[in-house]
Each structure stands twice: as structure tokens, then as C-alpha cells.
Amino acid sequence: MKRLIVNADDLGADEARNAGIFDAIQAGSVTSGSILPNGPALEDALRKIRSFNFKNVSFGIHLNLSEGRPLSSGLRHITGPDGSFLGKAASQRLLMNRGDSKLQEEIRKELAAQIQLLQDGGVPIDHMDGHQHIHVFPAVVMLAAEAARTFGIPWMRIPEELPDDFSAGWSSAPVKDEAWFFSGHAQAARPLFAEMGISITDHFRGLHLKGRLPASLWMEFLEAIPQGLTELMVHPGRAPGHAASGPFSGFSTTDREKELEALVDGRFRAALLETGVDLIPFPGVRN
């Protein structure tokens, strides 16, 4: 049996992104969302989650240690002189370092602050993943697993996607290289999460399809995914009606609307019916 979770990342990045994600949820194409705890539009996202009282939709935390400003004060290792995170490239280099006690102390402090903020906001956190997949990096992976157990978060993302999958043919060389990089860390993290009793999906898709969902090839995509439970990572949204600014503005482009259209134009739902793939949230979602 094939079961599929469609999870939209970056909920809270901006109000246009939020609008697109909620459009996809209401269309029945997205069954889960990951919330940026330090996103500029976090309150807008939380307000909509509470007001719509979504059924059969899971929400999780999109841990962030690379962009924007942290929630904790007094950080010296994971932030720059301006108090913000270091950015994607610099943060990834830093988080490759395992065993730095001062670095780990700051990471542990910030992860707890991010999770606590969402829990205080009244949103049950059913899964955990990471902005730019930082949760599987060597300096973070054990701390993320410990935080999941401490705060009772049952599911963790494993962003492992093999290059010979159907979706690999859609990606450029840089995207393939990045997918290989993330997949290697995810593969190493898989036994740790399993050993600590954290649930993980059987399969993952979305690294190779970033910004280019197969709107005309949903049948082929669904036929190609393996038996078992698969998470598909997507990034739908609305393009802002004005020039975007802020730490997450570089990702607020018309590509978000292309992803949204690919999810809601009817072909995805039709392909699900024809293939018999079961579209679900993360199992055990609390309604």
C-alpha cells in the first residue's frame, strides 16, 4: 500500500507564503505544514491554524539555525555581530562540527526556545524537520532527537532521496549535488532516530523537485513512489504583491505560485484517485 504525506515547508515565512499554503490545504492537496518559529509571519500562521481548526492536517516545527534572528538571547557561536543567524552557507559549515560543547549548548538552548514558542502558541507539534535540513547535521542531530523526546514530538523527517529516483531527472547538477549532500546526513541520522523511538517515514521526496513539481506528470510520480509511507516536501505560496524584504525574501518568488498551481489545478487529485495512493497527514495527528 502506498501512503503519501504532502508537507509544505516555511509556514510563517511571510503572509503571501502562508496564503498559498492554506489554499493548498483547503484544496485537499497539502496534508501537513512545517512552521518557522522565527518567521516574520508566524502570528498570521498561528492565527489561521487556530481559527480554521483544520481536521486531518498535521503541523510540525521547521527548526531554524541558519536565517533570521534567533529566539534566544546571549548567543555567540551560531549568530553574527548583528545578532542574526549566519546564513545558509556559513551555518552549514559551522553545523558540520561535532563535539564543540559551547556550540552544542547554544543549539540546545535555541531548539528548546523554538519548540516552546509553538507549544505555547497552542499548536500541537506532530513532527520535526529543519530549515535547509539542519536537523540532520552532525552538530544538531543528537540534540534534535533529544528535543523531540523531551517535548513529545513523535515524527522526524529523514530527507534521504536517492539520485536514481524518478524525480532526479528533473533536477540540475547543483540541485543533485545538494540532494546528495543532504541525503548523506539523513542516511546517517536514520538509525539514531529509530533507536531513540522517533517515528520516521519509509521514503522521502522533494529534494530533486525543488521549485519544479511535475504538474503534468503526477501519474508517473505517484506510480514511481515505493510501497509504504512517503513524505513529499513542497514549497507552495503566493508571490508577494510588493518587493519582498527580510531574511526569507529570496525564496518568495513566482516559483511558489507554480508549485501551488501544480498542487491545486485538479491533476494531482485525479492522479491520486486513479493510482489509489492514500493521501494522509502524519499518522497520529491530533484533531
Secondary structure in CASP SS format (residue, H / E / C, confidence):
PFRMAT SS
TARGET T0000
AUTHOR 0000-0000-0000
METHOD secondary structure of the structure
MODEL  1
M C 1.00
K E 1.00
R E 1.00
L E 1.00
I E 1.00
V E 1.00
N E 1.00
A E 1.00
D E 1.00
D E 1.00
L E 1.00
G C 1.00
A C 1.00
D C 1.00
E H 1.00
A H 1.00
R H 1.00
N H 1.00
A H 1.00
G H 1.00
I H 1.00
F H 1.00
D H 1.00
A H 1.00
I H 1.00
Q H 1.00
A C 1.00
G C 1.00
S C 1.00
V C 1.00
T C 1.00
S E 1.00
G E 1.00
S E 1.00
I E 1.00
L C 1.00
P C 1.00
N C 1.00
G C 1.00
P C 1.00
A C 1.00
L H 1.00
E H 1.00
D H 1.00
A H 1.00
L H 1.00
R H 1.00
K H 1.00
I H 1.00
R H 1.00
S H 1.00
F H 1.00
N C 1.00
F C 1.00
K C 1.00
N C 1.00
V C 1.00
S E 1.00
F E 1.00
G E 1.00
I E 1.00
H E 1.00
L E 1.00
N C 1.00
L C 1.00
S C 1.00
E C 1.00
G C 1.00
R C 1.00
P C 1.00
L C 1.00
S C 1.00
S C 1.00
G C 1.00
L C 1.00
R C 1.00
H C 1.00
I C 1.00
T E 1.00
G C 1.00
P C 1.00
D C 1.00
G C 1.00
S C 1.00
F E 1.00
L C 1.00
G C 1.00
K H 1.00
A H 1.00
A H 1.00
S H 1.00
Q H 1.00
R H 1.00
L H 1.00
L C 1.00
M C 1.00
N C 1.00
R C 1.00
G C 1.00
D C 1.00
S H 1.00
K H 1.00
L H 1.00
Q H 1.00
E H 1.00
E H 1.00
I H 1.00
R H 1.00
K H 1.00
E H 1.00
L H 1.00
A H 1.00
A H 1.00
Q H 1.00
I H 1.00
Q H 1.00
L H 1.00
L H 1.00
Q H 1.00
D H 1.00
G C 1.00
G C 1.00
V C 1.00
P C 1.00
I C 1.00
D C 1.00
H E 1.00
M E 1.00
D E 1.00
G E 1.00
H H 1.00
Q H 1.00
H H 1.00
I H 1.00
H H 1.00
V H 1.00
F C 1.00
P C 1.00
A C 1.00
V C 1.00
V H 1.00
M H 1.00
L H 1.00
A H 1.00
A H 1.00
E H 1.00
A H 1.00
A H 1.00
R H 1.00
T H 1.00
F H 1.00
G C 1.00
I C 1.00
P C 1.00
W E 1.00
M E 1.00
R C 1.00
I C 1.00
P C 1.00
E C 1.00
E C 1.00
L C 1.00
P C 1.00
D C 1.00
D C 1.00
F H 1.00
S H 1.00
A H 1.00
G H 1.00
W H 1.00
S C 1.00
S C 1.00
A H 1.00
P H 1.00
V H 1.00
K H 1.00
D H 1.00
E H 1.00
A H 1.00
W H 1.00
F H 1.00
F H 1.00
S H 1.00
G H 1.00
H H 1.00
A H 1.00
Q H 1.00
A H 1.00
A H 1.00
R H 1.00
P H 1.00
L H 1.00
F H 1.00
A H 1.00
E H 1.00
M C 1.00
G C 1.00
I C 1.00
S E 1.00
I C 1.00
T C 1.00
D C 1.00
H E 1.00
F E 1.00
R E 1.00
G C 1.00
L C 1.00
H C 1.00
L C 1.00
K C 1.00
G C 1.00
R C 1.00
L C 1.00
P C 1.00
A C 1.00
S C 1.00
L C 1.00
W H 1.00
M H 1.00
E H 1.00
F H 1.00
L H 1.00
E H 1.00
A H 1.00
I C 1.00
P C 1.00
Q C 1.00
G E 1.00
L E 1.00
T E 1.00
E E 1.00
L E 1.00
M E 1.00
V E 1.00
H C 1.00
P C 1.00
G C 1.00
R C 1.00
A C 1.00
P C 1.00
G C 1.00
H C 1.00
A C 1.00
A C 1.00
S C 1.00
G C 1.00
P C 1.00
F C 1.00
S H 1.00
G H 1.00
F H 1.00
S C 1.00
T C 1.00
T H 1.00
D H 1.00
R H 1.00
E H 1.00
K H 1.00
E H 1.00
L H 1.00
E H 1.00
A H 1.00
L H 1.00
V H 1.00
D C 1.00
G C 1.00
R H 1.00
F H 1.00
R H 1.00
A H 1.00
A H 1.00
L H 1.00
L H 1.00
E H 1.00
T H 1.00
G C 1.00
V C 1.00
D E 1.00
L E 1.00
I C 1.00
P C 1.00
F C 1.00
P C 1.00
G C 1.00
V C 1.00
R C 1.00
N C 1.00
END
